[in-house]
Amino acid sequence: MLKKIHIFTTSKLLTEVHKNFQVYRGVDYYYYYVLSIPGTATDPRCCDRDAALPDCFPIRLSPKDAFYSLFKQDCMSVVRSVPGVREGCKFGPRAQINTVPSYIDGNWVYGSSLEVANRLRLHKGGLLKSLPVFREFGLKDLLPLKLVDPDDGCIRPSTDLYCFDAGDLRVNEQLVLAVIHTLMMREHNRVAVELSRINPHWGDEELFHEARHITAAEIQHITYNEYLPMILGKEVMEKFGLILEKHGYFEGYDPSIDPSMSANFITAAFRFGHSLLPSTIERWSPAHKYIGSQRLSELLRQPYDLYKGGWCDQFLMGLSNQVAQAMDDAITQEVCEQKLLFYNGIF
């Protein structure tokens, strides 16, 4: 019966998103959701009293720096990641711990632990929790509120304002990540409702896991069929056997292959996407008309524009219309300066 379900509504939108602005956003999306490196339990103050700690790696700034001197900042606090055991317990360079699966399994939608998954589930009809704040106006739901550790990864102007909860704690890192999370939460719930209609005898558990399988498969298909070809090119895709089958099923899964990423890739090569970042995030109408834009730095850890009716969908339309920046040696000041000020406690 599963083959009767219509799964393409959201997939078409995601495809358009990837073809345009999502080329840049995809890099951020895959960096965040196949990689999560923990810092120390409580971040030390590496620019003053804790500078001598082994977890600290402070970067001293020139007093003549054109930007940071304006804020009288002469040091950038950098905390090293928690070290992990190398493969086979061998000696060698320091390795980090990845706290999320290396597989493209939709863990950023559902969480990487049973505890997070249970927190996000509605436990009814196979659905994920959502916030029906605009449902009476015919608009789709938002992500649920982040009620557990509400200040973690979130800049809250007041205690009655909340960020969003999702399968990855960095959902509020910047607003566009929250938008993509919202899209896939809605997709899961749409698939679950359709599965319930087709299979009314299924319970919550079966509906949830089957909807999860389908949603994860959509993410995998978009990754290999839309995103990677634009990044790697056809020749590389063919060389490494990454082109999807047109018919039948892929039979080449090898459980002996280690899917984890090397430290030099995750700390250097994977950052190529930072040059694709724009300075502003655009909003467009369903008729593909430009509405307005927000500075990227204003959306870091502050996804509150999504509480404005219809804005989430306008940002989604913006993702499918706004063109990514070129891959070069330039990075927008919205992240190379402003973002670091956030992390150093200036703003």
C-alpha positions in Angstrom: 0.0 0.0 0.0 2.9 2.4 0.6 3.5 2.9 -3.1 0.1 4.6 -3.4 1.1 7.5 -1.1 1.8 10.8 -2.8 5.2 12.0 -1.4 6.1 14.6 -4.0 4.5 17.8 -2.9 7.2 18.8 -0.4 9.9 17.1 -2.5 9.3 19.4 -5.4 9.6 22.4 -3.2 12.8 21.0 -1.7 14.2 20.4 -5.2 13.6 24.0 -6.2 15.2 25.2 -2.9 18.3 23.1 -3.7 18.5 24.4 -7.2 18.9 28.0 -6.1 19.7 29.4 -2.7 19.8 25.9 -1.1 23.2 25.2 -2.7 24.6 27.4 0.0 22.1 26.3 2.6 22.7 22.7 1.8 26.3 23.0 2.9 25.3 24.5 6.2 22.5 21.8 6.5 24.9 18.9 5.9 27.6 20.4 8.0 25.2 20.7 10.9 23.3 17.5 10.5 25.9 14.9 9.8 28.4 16.5 12.2 28.0 17.6 15.8 31.2 18.1 17.8 30.7 18.8 21.5 32.7 21.5 23.3 33.5 21.3 27.0 30.7 20.9 29.5 30.8 24.6 30.4 32.7 26.8 28.0 35.7 28.4 29.8 36.6 32.1 29.4 39.6 31.6 27.2 40.5 35.3 26.8 41.2 35.9 30.5 41.1 33.8 33.6 40.9 30.4 31.8 43.4 31.1 29.0 45.9 28.5 30.4 43.4 25.6 30.4 44.2 22.9 27.8 40.7 23.3 26.4 41.4 26.9 25.4 42.9 28.1 22.2 42.5 31.9 22.3 43.2 34.0 19.2 44.8 37.3 19.9 43.6 40.2 17.8 45.5 43.3 16.7 44.6 46.5 18.5 44.6 48.0 15.0 42.0 45.6 13.6 39.6 47.6 11.5 36.6 45.8 12.9 37.2 44.4 16.4 39.0 47.5 17.6 35.6 49.3 17.4 34.4 47.0 20.2 37.7 47.2 22.1 38.1 43.4 21.6 41.7 42.1 21.5 41.0 38.4 21.9 38.7 35.8 20.3 37.7 33.0 22.7 38.1 29.6 21.0 37.3 26.4 23.0 38.7 23.1 21.7 36.3 20.2 21.1 36.2 17.3 23.5 38.7 14.7 22.4 37.6 11.2 21.4 39.2 7.8 21.0 40.8 7.2 17.6 39.7 4.2 15.5 41.2 1.1 16.9 42.4 3.0 20.0 45.5 3.9 18.0 47.8 6.8 18.9 47.8 9.8 16.6 46.6 13.4 16.2 43.7 14.5 18.5 40.3 13.4 17.2 36.9 14.8 17.9 33.6 13.1 18.9 30.7 13.2 16.5 27.5 13.1 18.6 25.2 12.5 15.6 25.0 9.7 13.1 27.2 10.0 10.0 24.4 8.4 8.0 21.8 10.6 6.2 18.9 9.2 8.2 17.0 12.4 9.1 18.4 12.5 12.6 18.2 16.3 12.6 14.4 15.9 12.2 13.9 13.1 14.8 16.9 13.4 17.1 19.9 11.1 17.6 18.6 9.5 20.8 15.5 7.8 22.0 15.0 10.6 24.6 15.0 13.3 22.0 12.8 11.3 19.7 10.2 10.7 22.4 10.2 14.4 23.3 9.5 15.5 19.8 6.7 12.9 19.2 3.1 13.6 19.7 2.5 9.9 20.4 -0.7 10.1 18.5 -1.3 9.2 14.9 2.4 8.9 14.2 2.8 12.7 14.3 5.6 15.0 15.5 4.7 17.8 17.8 4.0 21.2 16.2 2.8 24.7 17.2 -0.6 25.4 15.6 -0.3 29.2 16.2 -1.6 30.1 12.8 -3.8 27.1 12.0 -7.0 29.2 12.4 -5.9 31.4 9.6 -5.3 28.5 7.2 -1.5 28.5 7.7 0.6 25.4 8.5 2.1 24.7 11.9 5.5 25.8 13.2 8.0 23.8 15.2 7.2 23.2 18.9 8.6 25.6 21.5 12.0 24.9 23.1 10.9 24.4 26.7 13.9 22.2 27.8 17.0 24.4 28.4 15.3 27.3 26.6 18.5 29.5 26.7 20.7 26.9 25.1 21.6 28.2 21.6 19.1 30.9 21.8 19.2 34.7 22.4 16.1 35.5 24.3 15.1 39.1 24.8 12.6 38.1 27.5 11.7 34.9 29.4 8.3 34.6 27.7 9.9 34.3 24.2 11.1 30.9 23.1 13.1 29.5 20.3 12.1 26.2 18.6 12.7 22.5 19.4 13.8 19.9 16.9 16.0 16.8 16.4 19.2 18.9 16.5 19.9 21.5 19.1 21.4 23.9 16.5 18.0 24.4 14.9 18.0 28.0 16.1 21.6 28.7 14.9 20.1 30.8 12.2 16.6 31.3 11.0 16.9 29.4 7.7 17.9 26.2 9.5 14.7 26.6 11.6 12.8 27.0 8.3 14.2 23.8 6.8 13.4 22.0 10.1 9.8 23.3 9.9 9.4 22.1 6.3 10.5 18.5 7.2 8.4 18.4 10.3 5.4 19.3 8.2 6.4 16.7 5.6 6.6 14.0 8.2 3.2 14.8 9.6 1.7 15.0 6.1 3.0 11.6 5.2 1.8 10.2 8.6 -1.7 11.5 7.9 -1.7 10.0 4.4 -0.5 6.7 5.7 -3.2 6.7 8.4 -5.8 7.3 5.7 -4.5 4.4 3.6 -3.9 2.1 6.6 -6.5 2.9 9.2 -5.6 -0.3 11.1 -2.0 1.0 11.9 -1.2 2.4 15.3 0.9 5.3 16.4 4.2 3.4 16.5 3.9 1.9 13.0 2.7 5.2 11.5 5.5 7.1 13.0 8.3 4.8 11.9 6.9 4.3 8.4 6.6 8.1 7.9 10.1 8.5 9.3 11.4 6.0 6.7 9.8 7.8 3.9 10.9 11.3 5.0 14.5 10.1 5.5 14.4 8.5 2.0 13.3 11.8 0.6 16.2 13.6 2.2 18.6 10.9 0.9 17.2 11.2 -2.6 17.4 15.0 -2.7 21.0 14.7 -1.4 22.2 12.4 -4.2 19.9 13.4 -7.0 19.9 17.2 -6.5 22.5 18.5 -4.2 25.7 16.4 -4.8 25.5 16.7 -8.6 25.6 20.5 -8.3 28.6 20.4 -5.9 30.7 17.6 -7.3 29.7 17.5 -11.0 28.7 14.5 -13.2 32.2 13.2 -13.7 32.9 12.9 -10.0 29.5 11.4 -9.4 30.1 8.7 -12.0 33.7 8.0 -10.8 32.5 7.2 -7.3 29.3 5.5 -8.2 27.1 8.2 -6.7 24.5 8.5 -9.5 21.1 7.1 -8.4 19.6 4.1 -10.2 16.8 5.0 -12.6 15.0 1.7 -12.0 15.0 -1.0 -9.4 16.9 -0.8 -6.1 20.5 -0.1 -5.0 22.2 -3.3 -3.9 25.6 -1.9 -3.1 25.4 -1.2 0.6 28.5 -2.3 2.4 28.2 -2.5 6.2 32.0 -2.7 6.5 32.6 0.9 5.2 33.3 3.5 7.9 30.9 6.4 7.2 32.6 8.8 9.6 34.4 11.9 8.3 38.1 12.8 8.6 39.2 15.7 10.8 40.9 17.5 7.9 37.7 17.3 5.9 35.3 18.5 8.6 37.6 21.3 9.8 38.8 22.6 6.4 37.3 21.2 3.2 33.7 21.2 4.4 33.9 24.9 5.0 33.9 25.8 1.3 30.2 26.6 1.6 30.9 29.6 3.8 31.8 31.6 0.7 28.3 30.8 -0.6 26.6 32.7 2.2 24.7 35.8 1.3 24.5 38.9 3.5 20.7 39.0 3.6 17.9 36.4 3.6 15.1 37.2 1.2 11.4 36.7 1.5 9.3 36.0 -1.6 5.5 35.6 -2.2 3.9 32.4 -3.6 3.7 34.3 -6.9 7.6 34.5 -6.9 7.6 38.2 -6.2 10.3 39.7 -4.0 8.9 41.0 -0.6 11.9 42.0 1.5 15.0 40.8 3.3 16.7 40.6 6.6 20.4 40.8 7.5 21.8 37.4 8.2 23.5 38.5 11.4 20.1 39.6 12.8 18.8 36.0 12.4 21.5 34.3 14.3 20.0 32.4 17.3 17.0 34.6 16.9 14.3 32.9 14.7 11.5 35.1 16.0 10.5 36.3 12.6 8.8 32.9 12.1 6.2 34.0 14.7 4.9 36.5 12.1 2.0 35.1 10.2 3.1 33.7 6.8 6.7 34.6 7.1 8.0 31.0 7.4 6.4 30.3 4.0 7.8 33.5 2.6 11.3 32.5 3.7 10.7 29.1 2.0 9.8 30.9 -1.2 12.9 33.0 -0.8 15.0 29.9 -0.6 13.7 28.7 -3.9 14.3 32.1 -5.6 17.4 33.7 -4.0 20.6 32.8 -5.8 23.6 31.6 -3.8 26.9 33.5 -3.8 29.8 32.2 -5.9 32.3 29.9 -4.4 35.4 32.0 -4.0 37.8 33.3 -1.3 35.4 35.9 0.0 33.0 35.5 3.0 30.3 37.9 4.0 31.0 40.1 7.0 27.6 38.9 8.4 29.3 35.8 9.6 33.1 36.3 9.6 32.6 39.3 12.0 29.1 39.6 13.3 28.7 35.9 14.1 32.0 35.8 16.1 30.8 38.8 18.1 27.8 36.8 19.2 29.9 33.9 20.3 32.3 36.2 22.2 29.5 37.8 24.1 29.6 41.3 22.6 26.0 41.2 21.4 
